[in-house]
């Protein structure tokens, strides 16, 4: 019996070394390059090792304590193998490239870091594409930065945690995307009480606002054309917000679209405005700030934006002006908008070829209050309306003003009778 201690110890060391070698081999083998292969390999290795453990436990160990300690050590290595291989496989998945996860413990800092590092990744792609297509095709009719922006990757900010609390305005530059893997899987709360924070306070040199201004802090600032440095110009292409639950606090305006986004997309989001501003999504000129080097104001006109399957819960009051969405542009597409607590639904004050489909819920609050003027709830307003455009509202009336109208003929939604129409 006394001579068996060394063989047992040797067996232990040999098996531990074997496990470490398997872990290293699987993690570093270039031929094992798909998630399915790696996970299957992990499962097979785990099964073999567990059987080996059972054999060793039954045949080698006489001391029960040694047997249990060794079995625990082996199983720990097996568990580590499973986690490491699955994790390595997930990171290496092609579909996950350029995805960066927000940190719920420090959401503001992690967001800002992803923007900075993401644009550092995009920069060389931008410069290479700009130089190549400029040499091949000459100047882009859409101006500098068009070739380069189209040629750089989309960076995705991934919201996985149940909740994030933001204390400052968060930027969404060109070719950036905010996304949660599951519908309404993450709640993004915009408090905007510390800063740096932008405000909806734009006016021209004469002090006249664009449409109307709320002076509210801005939660998400969807950027116009920006100059990251002297060479790196980013155009406002392919910005998108998907699957998130956005909550406005402290009078915050949840989303501001600056100037002239091209193909902006927001879908499957819930925007809660109970403590927010009088606008849910506002489109307007670039907000004046030294935080971002922005191009001068252009035509403040959206091109081919999509607003799809949104539940928008309004401020539940009759304060005017207000609008669930305030915008102007070409080929605006709104589908599946579900509105609660809004006196005024989407207000499209100019544009062409617009498609709008809205459901409006007109009812008292759960405690019986009647905060809205129910007879004045307006499901949608389209100014400068063309006969070939489409607007369908279920649950409330709509206002379609042809070009000849400059003032509101009746009290409805955001306007009192005789008020000047926006964009008219």
C-alpha angles and dihedrals in degrees: 000000000000092000093057097074096080096050090049092051091046090052090051094050093045093052093046090050090048092052092050090049091051091050092050094045095050094045095049103034106115091202092063095072108140131077093234094052094047095048092046090049090050093051092049093048091047092052093050093047093049090053090049090051091052091050093049092046092054101039112027110035122075094168110075095204092053089047093053094044093050093046090051091051092050094047090049090055091048091052090049090051091054094049095044096048095044091047093048091049093050094051091049095051109120092224090059096056114124091016114132124183124228118233113234090200091060108011099163095051094043092049092050091047092051090051092050096044092039092056089047087057092046095048101081092042088053095049094045094049093045092051095044098049094038089057092043102042108013125231117357111241086225093058138242118341096028095104093042097047093050089050098055128084124261110246115215123209103208119211107197103148121088093243142016125186115206121195098185140038112284120216125224107192127191114298093017124124133195111209142167116199092226130044109269087350094143131040114215110198116197111202096160090190101128109035167143082221132170120216135211092245106120119148132162123244090279092054095252115142125222101258095320134329129221100193085223124148112258122235104191117021110198101204130231122216108321136188108224089180137337092286103029113079118175120200120205098257132146098357109164144174118200140178097352133133106221120196123190119212132182095020094305122169101226102211131016120187108204119214116310118357114183115217096349111181133196121171143162095011134138113215113194115199104171091119096023140094127290091263128060101193118011128189116201148125121312111283111243109249142141091218094081130034099229132181115251117270111289125183100313091227128136119222119211099334122173127211105184134175099347127163107205119189110196136210089268096227139105096237112136144249096042138140136176087220126008113191151128131209154101124299093358107183120198118174133163097013110167112193130196126174097005122132087192125033122196114341111200104185097184143356144093139266094013124176118197130176119174141170116204126197112207111188144120122269120269090263093052100259119144102211096159129066091241095195089056099049108127118201096198140348124206116184121197086024120191123209093238094056121099129229123165122176125182118196100017143041124269134214120222111181119191120215091267092067118089101159134041111263093204142012107274133140114327095356135077115210109282096020117140112258118237111250092010 
